[in-house]
Amino acid sequence: MRFPETSPESQLQCYAVIPAAGRGLRMGASQEKQFLQFFERPLLAGTLAIFESCPLINGVVVVTPADRIEYCRRHVIAPFNLNKVCAVVPGGPQRQQSVFLGLQAVPFDVDFVAVHDGVRPLLDVSLLERVIRAARIRGAAIPTLPLNETVKRSLDQETISDTLDRTTLYLAQTPQVFRREILWEAHRNAREHKFHGTDDSMLVERLGYSVHMVPGAPENIKITTVEDLRLAELLHAATRKTH
């Protein structure tokens, strides 16, 4: 299915929805992982700073646990001059529900929406811009990485059932950028049919739309465990040394 023609680039607006409503149970920390300190500021603040600095982003909606909204405003947004954040809204029990709640806070006249995990603080602005520009042309775009390891499948979690052809398999990252009306339709349809996808692209794909792949970045990791946080710290430190 093809997307409708886009308006001239100078007239297009793109908002970001940043889901950060998880409790981070696998991290085992005393507070949610998105609020942990990451190089002298909350991890979420580092992620939001990327979107603040991107000229192609016009506004940002942050989704947090309902009982952390005021904390987010006072300790994440206000101290770091994140002026593009236009709303902080309560999330749901699952990421998909949180994204939909954030999407409801995006103005209807916005052309594109970028969805990015709040705990991916190592996204490079240039990658964000490439995905947005690809979405402007194709209607939907996500960053992906090819698989370097052999992939096995097991049906009983004990023995190998078969080996998959890794040349056709890719890892999906965020930000994922879509025309706003298509992402809205995809989420509404998923809710209507009680379908749960593992990312937003999956919801758009099931409606028959093509999603364009943009080469992702290995350092654009999602922080889920303590080991992920340590790796992110090493990657960030190495980046700072080279600049």
C-alpha positions in Angstrom: 0.0 0.0 0.0 1.4 3.4 -0.9 1.3 6.5 1.3 -0.3 9.7 0.1 1.9 12.5 -1.3 3.5 14.7 1.2 3.5 18.5 1.4 6.6 20.6 0.5 9.4 19.9 3.1 9.4 23.4 4.5 5.7 23.0 5.6 6.1 19.7 7.3 6.0 19.3 11.1 7.3 16.4 13.1 6.6 15.7 16.7 8.3 13.1 18.9 6.5 10.7 21.3 8.9 9.4 23.9 7.6 6.5 25.9 9.2 6.4 29.3 6.5 4.8 31.4 8.2 1.5 32.2 9.1 0.5 35.8 12.4 -1.1 34.8 12.0 -4.2 37.0 14.9 -6.0 35.2 17.2 -3.1 36.2 16.7 -3.8 39.9 17.3 -0.2 40.8 15.6 1.9 43.5 13.9 4.1 40.9 12.8 3.8 37.3 15.7 3.4 34.9 14.7 6.4 32.8 15.4 8.6 35.9 18.8 7.1 36.8 21.8 9.4 36.6 23.6 9.2 33.3 26.6 11.5 33.0 25.3 14.2 35.4 21.7 14.2 34.3 18.7 11.8 34.3 19.0 9.3 31.5 15.7 10.5 30.1 17.0 14.1 30.0 19.8 12.9 27.8 17.4 11.3 25.4 15.2 14.4 25.3 18.2 16.6 24.7 18.8 14.9 21.3 15.3 15.8 20.1 15.7 19.3 21.6 18.8 19.8 19.3 17.2 18.4 16.2 15.9 21.2 13.8 13.5 18.8 12.2 11.6 18.2 15.5 8.9 20.7 16.3 7.6 19.4 19.6 8.0 16.5 22.0 5.4 14.5 24.1 6.8 12.6 27.0 5.0 9.6 28.5 5.8 8.6 32.1 4.2 6.7 34.9 1.2 8.7 36.2 2.8 9.2 39.6 6.0 10.5 38.1 4.7 13.3 35.9 5.5 16.1 38.3 8.9 14.6 39.1 9.7 14.5 35.4 8.7 18.1 35.0 10.8 19.3 37.9 13.8 17.1 37.7 14.1 16.1 34.0 12.6 18.8 31.9 13.0 22.2 33.8 16.7 21.9 34.8 17.9 21.1 31.3 15.9 23.7 29.2 14.0 21.1 27.2 11.7 23.7 25.7 10.3 21.5 22.9 8.5 19.3 25.5 4.9 20.4 25.1 3.2 17.7 27.2 4.0 15.1 29.8 1.2 12.5 29.9 0.5 9.3 31.9 1.3 6.0 30.3 -0.3 2.6 30.3 0.8 -0.8 31.6 2.4 -1.7 28.3 4.5 0.3 25.8 2.0 0.1 23.0 -0.7 1.7 25.2 1.8 4.4 26.3 2.6 5.3 22.7 -1.1 5.6 21.9 -1.7 7.9 24.9 1.2 10.0 23.8 -0.1 10.1 20.3 -3.3 11.6 21.6 -1.4 14.6 22.8 0.1 15.3 19.4 -1.8 18.1 17.4 -3.9 16.7 14.6 -2.3 19.1 12.1 1.2 17.6 12.6 2.4 15.7 9.6 4.8 13.1 11.1 5.4 11.5 14.4 8.8 10.0 15.6 8.5 7.4 18.3 11.7 6.8 20.3 12.4 4.8 23.5 13.1 7.1 26.4 16.0 4.8 27.4 18.0 5.1 24.2 20.2 8.1 25.1 22.9 7.4 22.5 20.9 8.2 19.4 22.9 10.4 17.1 21.0 13.5 15.7 22.2 12.6 12.2 20.5 9.2 12.4 17.3 10.9 13.7 17.4 13.3 10.8 18.0 10.5 8.2 15.0 8.5 9.5 12.7 11.6 9.4 13.8 12.5 5.9 13.3 8.9 4.7 9.8 9.0 6.2 9.0 12.2 4.4 9.7 10.4 1.1 8.4 7.0 1.9 5.7 7.7 4.6 7.3 5.4 7.2 10.8 4.6 8.1 12.8 2.9 10.9 16.5 2.3 11.6 17.6 -1.3 11.4 20.8 -3.4 11.9 21.7 -6.6 10.1 22.2 -9.7 12.2 25.8 -10.8 12.6 25.2 -14.0 14.5 23.6 -17.3 13.4 20.0 -17.4 14.4 18.4 -20.6 15.8 14.8 -21.3 16.5 13.5 -23.6 19.2 9.9 -24.6 19.7 10.4 -26.2 23.1 13.2 -23.9 24.5 15.4 -27.0 24.9 16.4 -28.2 21.4 17.1 -26.5 18.1 14.1 -26.7 15.6 15.9 -25.1 12.7 18.3 -22.4 11.6 17.0 -19.2 10.1 18.5 -17.4 7.1 20.1 -14.3 8.8 20.6 -12.5 5.5 16.9 -11.7 5.5 16.7 -10.7 9.2 17.2 -7.3 10.8 17.1 -5.8 14.3 14.7 -2.9 14.6 15.6 0.2 16.5 14.0 3.5 17.2 13.3 6.3 16.3 10.5 5.0 14.1 8.9 7.8 12.0 5.4 7.7 10.4 2.9 10.0 8.9 0.7 10.9 11.9 -2.6 9.7 10.4 -1.2 6.3 9.5 0.3 5.7 12.9 -3.0 6.8 14.5 -4.9 4.4 12.3 -2.5 1.6 13.1 -2.9 2.1 16.8 -6.7 2.4 16.6 -6.9 -0.7 14.6 -4.7 -2.7 17.0 -6.8 -1.6 20.0 -10.0 -2.5 18.2 -8.7 -6.0 17.4 -6.8 -6.4 20.7 -3.6 -6.9 18.8 -0.3 -6.4 20.6 2.8 -5.6 18.6 6.4 -5.4 19.8 7.0 -2.1 18.0 5.0 0.6 16.2 6.3 -0.5 12.8 4.6 -3.9 13.3 1.2 -2.1 13.7 1.7 -0.2 10.5 2.9 -3.2 8.6 -0.2 -5.2 9.4 -2.3 -2.6 7.7 -0.4 -3.3 4.5 1.9 -0.2 4.4 5.5 -0.5 3.4 8.1 0.6 6.0 11.4 1.8 4.7 14.6 0.7 6.4 17.4 3.1 7.2 20.8 1.8 8.4 20.9 2.0 12.2 23.7 2.4 14.6 25.2 -0.3 16.9 25.6 2.2 19.7 21.9 3.2 19.6 21.2 0.6 22.3 18.1 0.4 24.5 19.0 0.3 28.2 17.1 -2.5 29.9 19.6 -4.2 32.3 22.5 -3.1 34.5 24.8 -4.5 31.8 23.2 -2.3 29.2 23.7 0.8 31.4 27.4 -0.1 31.8 27.9 -0.5 28.1 26.1 2.8 27.4 28.4 4.5 29.8 31.5 3.1 28.1 30.2 4.0 24.7 29.3 7.5 25.8 32.6 8.0 27.5 34.4 6.9 24.3 32.4 9.3 22.2 33.3 12.2 24.5 37.0 11.4 24.2 36.9 11.5 20.4 35.3 15.0 20.3 
